[in-house]
Amino acid sequence: MAAFTHIHDAGQGRPLVFLHGWSANGAFFGEQESLAARGFRTIAPDLPGHGSKARPDPRLSIADLSAALAAYLDETRLKDVVLVGWSMGATVAFDHIARHGTAGLAGLVVVDMTAKVANDATWPLGLANGQTLTEMLAAADRMASAWPRYAPKIARAMFAPGLDPAGDICRRTALVVETSDGPTMASLWRSLVAADHRETVRRLDVPLLAVAGAESQLYAPAVSRWIAANAPRGRAVSLAGAGHAPQREQPEAFNAAIAAFASHL
């Protein structure tokens, strides 16, 4: 069974388990380690298929990632956990909750992610480019054979449009993305875009915070509003000056939002 290959773990207190996005790794939450000084334990694993110790797996799925999360939570017996899922990491959290419920969880933070990535005639809140499932699955085939060509584009899409693509943060991000295995990422992409967690959101029985980057290139502002409105105990916050990765673009505002949410559960 797939498992976490590396875990960034700091501090003591209520556990905040940060789940990173597709083709990224746990270090994308490096700025959140400062929350340890606010009385939290910050845990940021490299999900299966990601990070420097990742093993290629052309059949890897979201279910495999959520199984690794379930195994970790069971092994560590953490209590009152707040899951913080960014992008694909939110889908991993949704999948875990759909399969195992919310036992041991105190809350869920969804960071710039939708409940259903693929757009269709009844759902316009997928990727902002309007792509359908058929189009996304075709893209996965291209990713598998030409992954390095996708890395710079994926890196740029993570941030607000005004960020310099030649700047340090974009270059470092592109390097991380490029080192991922193409067939593995393509398999995860197929699984990700096929997921539909609208009912998971509607049935959620713990508090939810939907955090959006106000300048996200991937998801419209209406996405986080829908999630907050449809979760029984949801609310939304939009962070100015941030795109798809607000934890890196506006870390102080992001950390303040997480700390306020987790402290009042």
C-alpha positions in Angstrom: 0.0 0.0 0.0 1.2 3.5 -0.8 2.4 5.5 2.2 3.8 8.9 3.1 7.5 9.0 2.1 8.6 12.0 4.1 6.8 14.1 6.8 7.6 17.7 7.9 6.5 17.7 11.6 6.9 20.6 14.0 5.5 21.9 17.2 2.9 20.6 19.7 -0.8 21.2 20.2 -3.8 20.7 17.9 -2.6 18.9 14.8 -2.8 20.7 11.4 -2.3 18.1 8.7 -1.4 19.9 5.4 -2.1 18.0 2.2 -0.3 19.4 -0.8 -1.5 19.7 -4.4 -0.8 17.7 -7.5 2.9 17.6 -8.6 4.0 19.5 -5.5 5.2 18.2 -2.1 5.0 18.9 1.6 7.6 21.7 1.4 5.0 23.8 -0.3 3.7 24.4 3.3 7.1 25.5 4.6 5.8 28.9 5.5 3.1 27.3 7.7 5.7 25.8 10.1 5.6 29.2 11.9 2.2 28.1 13.2 4.0 25.9 15.6 4.9 29.0 17.6 1.1 29.7 17.9 0.4 26.4 19.7 -0.2 24.1 16.8 1.5 21.0 15.6 2.1 21.3 11.8 2.3 18.1 9.8 3.0 18.3 6.1 3.7 14.9 4.4 4.9 14.2 0.9 1.9 12.3 -0.5 2.5 9.1 -2.5 4.0 9.7 -5.9 5.4 13.0 -4.8 8.7 14.3 -3.2 12.3 13.3 -3.6 11.7 9.7 -2.4 8.6 9.1 -4.6 8.3 5.8 -6.5 6.8 6.0 -10.0 3.4 4.3 -10.2 1.5 4.7 -13.5 -1.7 3.4 -11.7 -1.6 5.7 -8.7 -5.0 7.1 -7.7 -6.6 9.6 -5.3 -7.9 6.5 -3.4 -4.3 5.4 -2.8 -3.4 8.9 -1.4 -6.4 8.9 0.9 -5.5 5.4 2.0 -2.1 6.6 3.0 -3.7 9.4 5.0 -6.1 7.0 6.7 -3.2 4.7 7.6 -1.2 7.6 9.0 -4.1 8.9 11.1 -4.8 5.4 12.4 -1.1 4.7 13.2 -0.5 8.0 15.0 -4.0 8.2 16.7 -4.1 11.9 16.4 -7.1 13.6 17.9 -9.0 16.8 16.9 -7.1 17.0 13.6 -7.7 19.9 11.2 -7.1 18.7 7.6 -5.8 21.5 5.4 -6.2 20.4 1.8 -4.7 22.5 -1.0 -5.9 21.8 -4.5 -5.6 18.0 -5.1 -5.0 17.7 -1.3 -8.5 18.9 -0.7 -9.8 16.0 -3.0 -7.7 13.6 -0.9 -9.3 15.0 2.2 -12.8 14.7 0.6 -12.1 11.1 -0.4 -10.9 10.2 3.1 -14.0 11.7 4.6 -16.3 10.0 2.1 -14.7 6.6 2.9 -14.1 6.9 6.6 -16.2 9.7 8.0 -14.8 12.5 10.2 -13.8 10.5 13.3 -10.8 12.2 14.8 -11.3 15.3 12.8 -12.1 18.7 14.2 -12.4 20.6 11.0 -11.5 20.9 7.3 -9.9 23.7 5.3 -10.3 23.6 1.6 -7.7 25.8 -0.2 -8.5 27.0 -3.7 -10.2 23.8 -4.8 -13.6 22.7 -6.1 -15.7 19.7 -5.3 -15.7 18.6 -9.0 -12.9 19.6 -11.3 -14.6 18.7 -14.6 -17.1 21.1 -16.1 -20.4 19.9 -17.7 -23.8 21.3 -18.7 -24.9 21.3 -15.0 -21.7 22.3 -13.3 -19.8 25.4 -14.3 -17.6 25.5 -11.2 -14.8 23.3 -12.3 -11.5 24.5 -13.8 -11.8 28.2 -14.9 -10.8 27.3 -18.4 -14.1 25.4 -18.8 -12.6 22.1 -19.7 -14.8 19.0 -19.7 -13.9 15.5 -18.4 -13.2 14.3 -22.0 -10.8 17.1 -22.6 -9.0 16.6 -19.3 -8.6 12.9 -19.9 -7.1 13.6 -23.4 -4.6 16.0 -21.7 -3.6 13.2 -19.3 -2.4 11.1 -22.3 -0.2 14.0 -23.4 1.2 14.5 -19.9 2.3 10.9 -19.7 4.5 11.2 -22.7 5.6 14.8 -22.6 5.6 15.8 -18.9 8.6 18.2 -18.9 6.7 20.4 -21.4 3.9 20.9 -18.9 6.0 21.8 -15.8 6.5 25.6 -16.5 2.9 26.0 -17.4 1.7 24.2 -14.3 4.1 26.3 -12.1 2.9 29.6 -13.6 -0.8 28.6 -13.1 -0.2 28.2 -9.4 0.3 31.9 -8.8 -1.4 35.2 -9.4 -1.1 36.5 -13.0 1.2 39.4 -12.1 3.9 37.2 -10.6 7.2 37.2 -12.6 7.5 33.8 -14.3 11.2 34.2 -14.3 11.2 35.0 -10.5 12.6 32.7 -7.9 9.3 31.3 -6.6 8.2 30.3 -10.1 11.6 28.8 -11.1 11.8 26.7 -7.9 8.2 25.6 -8.3 8.8 24.6 -11.9 11.8 22.5 -10.8 9.7 20.6 -8.3 7.0 20.0 -10.8 9.4 18.9 -13.5 11.0 16.2 -11.3 7.7 14.4 -10.9 7.1 11.3 -13.0 4.9 11.9 -16.0 2.9 8.7 -16.1 2.3 8.9 -12.3 1.0 12.4 -12.5 -1.1 11.5 -15.5 -2.7 8.6 -13.6 -3.4 10.9 -10.6 -4.9 13.5 -13.0 -7.3 11.0 -14.4 -8.4 10.1 -10.9 -8.6 13.7 -9.8 -10.7 15.0 -12.6 -13.1 12.0 -12.4 -13.9 12.8 -8.7 -17.2 14.4 -7.7 -17.5 15.4 -4.0 -20.5 17.7 -4.1 -22.4 15.3 -1.8 -19.3 15.0 0.5 -19.5 18.7 1.0 -23.2 18.7 1.6 -23.0 15.9 4.2 -19.9 17.3 6.1 -20.5 17.2 9.8 -17.4 19.2 10.9 -16.8 23.0 10.4 -15.3 23.9 7.0 -13.3 26.9 5.9 -12.9 27.5 2.2 -9.8 29.7 1.5 -9.5 31.1 -2.0 -6.8 33.2 -3.8 -8.6 36.3 -5.0 -6.5 36.2 -8.2 -6.5 32.4 -8.8 -6.0 31.4 -12.4 -7.6 28.0 -11.8 -10.8 28.6 -9.9 -13.4 31.4 -10.0 -14.4 33.2 -6.7 -17.8 31.5 -6.9 -16.1 28.1 -6.2 -15.2 28.8 -2.6 -18.5 30.5 -2.1 -20.4 27.4 -3.3 -18.4 25.2 -1.0 -19.0 27.4 2.0 -22.7 27.8 1.2 -23.2 24.0 0.8 -21.3 22.7 3.7 -23.6 22.7 6.8 -21.0 24.6 8.9 -19.0 26.4 6.2 -17.6 29.8 5.6 -15.3 31.3 3.1 -12.4 33.7 3.0 -10.7 35.3 0.0 -7.0 36.4 0.2 -6.1 39.4 -1.8 -2.9 39.3 -3.8 -2.9 35.5 -4.0 -3.5 33.1 -6.8 -3.9 29.3 -6.5 -1.2 28.9 -3.8 -2.2 31.5 -1.2 -0.1 29.7 1.5 3.0 30.7 -0.5 1.9 34.0 -1.9 0.3 35.5 1.2 1.6 33.3 4.0 0.9 35.7 6.9 -2.7 36.3 5.9 -3.1 32.5 5.2 -1.6 31.5 8.5 -3.8 34.0 10.3 -6.9 32.6 8.7 -5.9 29.0 9.6 -5.0 29.9 13.2 -8.3 31.7 13.7 -10.3 28.9 12.3 -8.5 26.1 14.2 -8.5 28.1 17.5 -12.3 28.5 17.6 -13.3 24.9 16.8 
